[in-house]
Amino acid sequence: MSGPNISEQVKFDPDIEGIDPALPHKVTLRSGAVMPIAAFGTFHSDWAQDYMLDATKEAIRLGWRHLDTARAYENEEVVGEAIRQAISGGYISSRDELFITGKLWNGHMSPRDVAPALENTLKSLGIDEIDMYLNHWPWPNVHTPGCAGDHRNPDAVPYIHEAFMETWSEICKLKKAGKIKDIGTSNHTRACMELLMRDAAEDERPLVNQMEMHPLMQQTELRSYFESEGVVCTGYMSLGSPNRPARDTFKEHRADMRDPVIQQIASELGVAPPRVCLNWAYQRMNKSGGYVAMATRSDWILDNLKASCEDLLSDEQMLRICGDGTPENPGIDANNRLIWGQVFLWPEADGDWRLLWNDKHVFFTRNGYQAFKKSWDEHDKALKETTHQG
Ligand SMILES: NC(=O)c1ccc[n+]([C@@H]2O[C@H](COP(=O)([O-])OP(=O)(O)OC[C@H]3O[C@@H](n4cnc5c(N)ncnc54)[C@H](OP(=O)(O)O)[C@@H]3O)[C@@H](O)[C@H]2O)c1
């Protein structure tokens, strides 16, 4: 299996002391729930999967109180076991000390599958109710775990609002039934969110959207819009996900922790570059959002949590990262998206992954999409018949 040097990457050290879980910054959601802004990520492709039990337990020991989980990570049982061991080890006295985020996988978005999917998640995690349940992606497109980057599912579809609302309505029912405390979305785009906000009742609106956000992919405008709707944004790939498998990595990708401006600020502060990325994530936009980060070393796990406890970056350093829209201060945002999502593409996207993100293929109804698909098929056929396809 390809990957980094495991003996360097996996080091659990019981002599490293944790921090008081009261210290990390928290945000209050519209429901009144209090969410620690730093969430310990429980997904890592391939090599680290074997270490997630110990890493999650270690995160709890060191003071993390928000766990980011998903059915798609194929390790909810492992996280459940980590929670049990954290309780028996005395790191927490009960599950209630944790804020647990879970996600409905794309393959379970059919209305009849939503309740059983959540039931499985609760059972695997060993809990009766989940604190935050996110709809993982806006469409039901699935891929096989670990599939190659050029994998395509011929049944994949773009966002169809009518279908999404059927899924959302099932999620809302489970909230009313007391299985979910609060609900949210993940990877929602602006158009999808506008439609959801248009059609959801006040108590059925999402409170959180989890999305890719890091210094080289800041998404400030999108986040501002979500916040104007009362949706708190948490960012994943906060460090630029440096150890991603080759199948998910493209030559355009850059890891934020290796960016020269991030490295320069780190050296000014005498900290490691990842700490700059995470402090930026915490301090930006009036500390209104959060971040998800995973690691498999005690020192990194601790440092990643400390970033949500103190204002390390000065205003001037924040400005160097964020910029202010002037030529003098451009910042370092480069729209460097790491998750292109190409494996989720539908046939009419014609291989252009940008369509997942730019809202050009958003449909109100199934009929609307079918009409578009029919005309696209005819156009595609005519194109192939009348042009040189060499
Ligand atoms: N909602 C979604 O669709 C979605 C998508 C992707 C991810 N997520 C969530 O976001 C989490 C984080 O994503 P990610 O793991 O891809 O990206 P990431 O947090 O940007 O990167 C994690 C990587 O950085 C390394 N690292 C962590 N802390 C470090 C430190 N202090 N110093 C040096 N290196 C450090 C880790 O190393 P080691 O692995 O070597 O320990 C790991 O390879 C996932 O676990 C998941 O929970 C959600």
The ligand as a Tripos MOL2 file, in Angstrom:
@<TRIPOS>MOLECULE
LIG
   48    52     1     0     0
SMALL
NO_CHARGES

@<TRIPOS>ATOM
      1 N1        -17.8590   16.3030    4.3550 N.am      1 LIG1
      2 C1        -17.0260   15.7820    3.4890 C.2       1 LIG1
      3 O1        -17.4050   15.5200    2.3260 O.2       1 LIG1
      4 C2        -15.5890   15.5290    3.8860 C.ar      1 LIG1
      5 C3        -14.6460   15.3200    2.8710 C.ar      1 LIG1
      6 C4        -13.3180   15.0910    3.2530 C.ar      1 LIG1
      7 C5        -12.9630   15.0770    4.6060 C.ar      1 LIG1
      8 N2        -13.9180   15.2650    5.5860 N.ar      1 LIG1
      9 C6        -13.5430   15.2320    7.0240 C.3       1 LIG1
     10 O2        -12.4050   16.0420    7.2070 O.3       1 LIG1
     11 C7        -11.3860   15.3020    7.8850 C.3       1 LIG1
     12 C8        -10.0380   15.8270    7.4910 C.3       1 LIG1
     13 O3         -9.7700   15.6180    6.1080 O.3       1 LIG1
     14 P1         -8.3600   15.1390    5.6010 P.3       1 LIG1
     15 O4         -7.8310   14.1770    6.5760 O.co2     1 LIG1
     16 O5         -8.4470   14.6640    4.2250 O.co2     1 LIG1
     17 O6         -7.5430   16.4750    5.5110 O.3       1 LIG1
     18 P2         -6.6180   17.3330    6.4720 P.3       1 LIG1
     19 O7         -7.1440   17.3970    7.8620 O.co2     1 LIG1
     20 O8         -6.3660   18.5780    5.7210 O.co2     1 LIG1
     21 O9         -5.2680   16.5420    6.4710 O.3       1 LIG1
     22 C9         -5.0200   15.5300    7.3520 C.3       1 LIG1
     23 C10        -3.6010   15.1170    7.0830 C.3       1 LIG1
     24 O10        -2.7090   16.0670    7.6350 O.3       1 LIG1
     25 C11        -1.7430   15.4250    8.4540 C.3       1 LIG1
     26 N3         -1.6350   16.2000    9.6900 N.ar      1 LIG1
     27 C12        -2.6360   16.4170   10.5710 C.ar      1 LIG1
     28 N4         -2.2030   17.1990   11.5730 N.ar      1 LIG1
     29 C13        -0.9030   17.4690   11.3200 C.ar      1 LIG1
     30 C14         0.0690   18.2210   11.9930 C.ar      1 LIG1
     31 N5         -0.2140   18.8760   13.1370 N.pl3     1 LIG1
     32 N6          1.3190   18.2870   11.4650 N.ar      1 LIG1
     33 C15         1.5910   17.6650   10.2970 C.ar      1 LIG1
     34 N7          0.6970   16.9310    9.6090 N.ar      1 LIG1
     35 C16        -0.5440   16.8420   10.1200 C.ar      1 LIG1
     36 C17        -2.3310   14.0640    8.7710 C.3       1 LIG1
     37 O11        -1.2980   13.2360    8.8570 O.3       1 LIG1
     38 P3         -1.4000   11.7030    9.2540 P.3       1 LIG1
     39 O12        -2.4900   11.1500    8.4240 O.co2     1 LIG1
     40 O13        -0.0910   11.2700    8.8040 O.co2     1 LIG1
     41 O14        -1.6350   11.6060   10.6970 O.co2     1 LIG1
     42 C18        -3.2440   13.8100    7.6070 C.3       1 LIG1
     43 O15        -2.4950   13.2230    6.5590 O.3       1 LIG1
     44 C19       -11.6810   13.8490    7.5400 C.3       1 LIG1
     45 O16       -11.1300   12.9730    8.4890 O.3       1 LIG1
     46 C20       -13.1890   13.8350    7.5330 C.3       1 LIG1
     47 O17       -13.6700   13.6630    8.8640 O.3       1 LIG1
     48 C21       -15.2070   15.4990    5.2220 C.ar      1 LIG1
@<TRIPOS>BOND
     1     1     2 1
     2     2     3 2
     3     2     4 1
     4     4     5 ar
     5     4    48 ar
     6     5     6 ar
     7     6     7 ar
     8     7     8 ar
     9     8     9 1
    10     8    48 ar
    11     9    10 1
    12     9    46 1
    13    10    11 1
    14    11    12 1
    15    11    44 1
    16    12    13 1
    17    13    14 1
    18    14    15 2
    19    14    16 1
    20    14    17 1
    21    17    18 1
    22    18    19 2
    23    18    20 1
    24    18    21 1
    25    21    22 1
    26    22    23 1
    27    23    24 1
    28    23    42 1
    29    24    25 1
    30    25    26 1
    31    25    36 1
    32    26    27 ar
    33    26    35 ar
    34    27    28 ar
    35    28    29 ar
    36    29    30 ar
    37    29    35 ar
    38    30    31 1
    39    30    32 ar
    40    32    33 ar
    41    33    34 ar
    42    34    35 ar
    43    36    37 1
    44    36    42 1
    45    37    38 1
    46    38    39 2
    47    38    40 1
    48    38    41 1
    49    42    43 1
    50    44    45 1
    51    44    46 1
    52    46    47 1
@<TRIPOS>SUBSTRUCTURE
     1 LIG1         1 GROUP 0 **** ****
